[in-house]
Amino acid sequence: MKYLCPRDFRRGEMEEYMTEEKDTYIESVADYLNTLPQNQEFFDTLLDKLTLFRGQGNKEWDLMPSVMRNREDYLNEELYIKECIRQYPEEFINMSKVDMLIKMQHYGVPTRLLDLTKNPLIALYFACVSDPNKDGVVYAISGPVARSSDLYVNAITECVFNHKSHGNMYIKKCSLKIDGVDLSEDSVKSIINSETPIIFEASLTNARIKNQNGYFAIYRGEKNCKEIKFQHKIFVKKECKEQIIHQLSMIGIDSKYIFPDLSNGVSCIVSSIKRRNLEFNKQFHTPFD
């Protein structure tokens, strides 16, 4: 896998690999797996890149992070972050700002991070698990990958944490010093206002990120922010979602695996027992009193 240095982003190298291809509909896990090799020639041209996937339950949803979908969330972005740290300081001890943002994202705080995965089956699960009355979609996204310690990634998070005014759409003018590198106001403005999201590998490795083979795209544009581009998308028929979820569970891709924390694990146990009881009662017509 090729890690990209900041100057590569300035050259627009990412856009070279972000062209759209035709769409495909699938009805089962087998369909899905058979669809992926059809793009092998495309993937073969990207051996020094990394192909990641993003599943969404509704094909009409934008490829945008939560904080970019809602103006109120965008305006409150810095406030969300500071309140989380103020109220739960022990959760963020000795963590970089990037890792703090990742942790907040996984606990439901609206952020400018978009979850991606290296495992196409994980993406398929997310395309099926919500919006049962809508077709889902899996996006294949290939391009260079930065590290979470990348200068640009850290510049963006530093600005979001400390230089964004509540009620103001724009980052305040500032210069930064990150890892001994001085960034002028013009450099910071250039980094923040670029239209291109940066894909990066997280250094934070908890069980959820590990099981999900998690990567992230951090969005940096403000008024010119654009969706991350993709090479291919695979649609999931709405009437097949439940069947696909069952098929995925047969190979170990289920809620308990994807969210391996105690609260979710207990919820899965209770749901599983209730489902088995319901099936038993239907089969033997034994109502529960």
Secondary structure as the mmCIF struct_conf table of DSSP 4:
data_model
#
loop_
_struct_conf.conf_type_id
_struct_conf.id
_struct_conf.beg_label_comp_id
_struct_conf.beg_label_asym_id
_struct_conf.beg_label_seq_id
_struct_conf.end_label_comp_id
_struct_conf.end_label_asym_id
_struct_conf.end_label_seq_id
HELX_LH_PP_P HELX_LH_PP_P1 LYS A 2 LYS A 2
STRN STRN1 TYR A 3 TYR A 3
HELX_LH_PP_P HELX_LH_PP_P2 LEU A 4 CYS A 5
HELX_RH_AL_P HELX_RH_AL_P1 PRO A 6 ARG A 10
TURN_TY1_P TURN_TY1_P1 ARG A 11 GLY A 12
HELX_RH_AL_P HELX_RH_AL_P2 GLU A 13 GLU A 16
TURN_TY1_P TURN_TY1_P2 TYR A 17 TYR A 17
STRN STRN2 ASP A 23 ILE A 26
BEND BEND1 GLU A 27 SER A 28
HELX_RH_AL_P HELX_RH_AL_P3 VAL A 29 THR A 35
HELX_RH_3T_P HELX_RH_3T_P1 LEU A 36 ASN A 39
HELX_RH_AL_P HELX_RH_AL_P4 GLN A 40 ASP A 44
TURN_TY1_P TURN_TY1_P3 THR A 45 ASP A 48
BEND BEND2 LYS A 49 LYS A 49
STRN STRN3 LEU A 50 GLN A 56
BEND BEND3 GLY A 57 GLY A 57
TURN_TY1_P TURN_TY1_P4 LYS A 59 GLU A 60
BEND BEND4 TRP A 61 TRP A 61
BEND BEND5 LEU A 63 LEU A 63
HELX_RH_AL_P HELX_RH_AL_P5 SER A 66 ARG A 69
HELX_RH_AL_P HELX_RH_AL_P6 ARG A 71 LEU A 75
TURN_TY1_P TURN_TY1_P5 ASN A 76 ASN A 76
HELX_RH_AL_P HELX_RH_AL_P7 GLU A 77 GLN A 87
HELX_RH_3T_P HELX_RH_3T_P2 PRO A 89 PHE A 92
TURN_TY1_P TURN_TY1_P6 ILE A 93 ASN A 94
HELX_RH_AL_P HELX_RH_AL_P8 LYS A 97 HIS A 106
TURN_TY1_P TURN_TY1_P7 TYR A 107 GLY A 108
BEND BEND6 ARG A 112 ARG A 112
STRN STRN4 LEU A 113 THR A 117
BEND BEND7 LYS A 118 LYS A 118
HELX_RH_AL_P HELX_RH_AL_P9 PRO A 120 CYS A 128
BEND BEND8 VAL A 129 SER A 130
TURN_TY1_P TURN_TY1_P8 PRO A 132 ASN A 133
BEND BEND9 LYS A 134 LYS A 134
STRN STRN5 GLY A 136 GLY A 143
STRN STRN6 VAL A 145 VAL A 145
STRN STRN7 ALA A 146 ARG A 147
TURN_TY1_P TURN_TY1_P9 SER A 148 SER A 149
HELX_RH_AL_P HELX_RH_AL_P10 LEU A 151 ASN A 162
BEND BEND10 HIS A 163 HIS A 163
STRN STRN8 LYS A 164 LYS A 164
TURN_TY1_P TURN_TY1_P10 HIS A 166 GLY A 167
BEND BEND11 MET A 169 TYR A 170
STRN STRN9 ILE A 171 ILE A 171
HELX_LH_PP_P HELX_LH_PP_P3 LYS A 172 LYS A 173
STRN STRN10 LEU A 176 ILE A 178
TURN_TY1_P TURN_TY1_P11 ASP A 179 GLY A 180
STRN STRN11 VAL A 181 LEU A 183
HELX_RH_AL_P HELX_RH_AL_P11 GLU A 185 ILE A 192
TURN_TY1_P TURN_TY1_P12 ASN A 193 ASN A 193
BEND BEND12 GLU A 195 GLU A 195
STRN STRN12 ILE A 198 GLU A 201
BEND BEND13 SER A 203 SER A 203
HELX_RH_AL_P HELX_RH_AL_P12 ALA A 207 GLN A 212
TURN_TY1_P TURN_TY1_P13 ASN A 213 ASN A 213
STRN STRN13 GLY A 214 ILE A 218
BEND BEND14 GLU A 222 GLU A 222
TURN_TY1_P TURN_TY1_P14 LYS A 223 ASN A 224
HELX_LH_PP_P HELX_LH_PP_P4 GLU A 227 LYS A 229
BEND BEND15 GLN A 231 GLN A 231
STRN STRN14 HIS A 232 VAL A 236
HELX_RH_3T_P HELX_RH_3T_P3 LYS A 238 CYS A 240
HELX_RH_AL_P HELX_RH_AL_P13 LYS A 241 MET A 250
TURN_TY1_P TURN_TY1_P15 ILE A 251 GLY A 252
BEND BEND16 ASP A 254 ASP A 254
HELX_RH_AL_P HELX_RH_AL_P14 SER A 255 ILE A 258
BEND BEND17 PHE A 259 PHE A 259
BEND BEND18 ASP A 261 ASP A 261
HELX_RH_AL_P HELX_RH_AL_P15 LEU A 262 PHE A 284
TURN_TY1_P TURN_TY1_P16 HIS A 285 HIS A 285
#
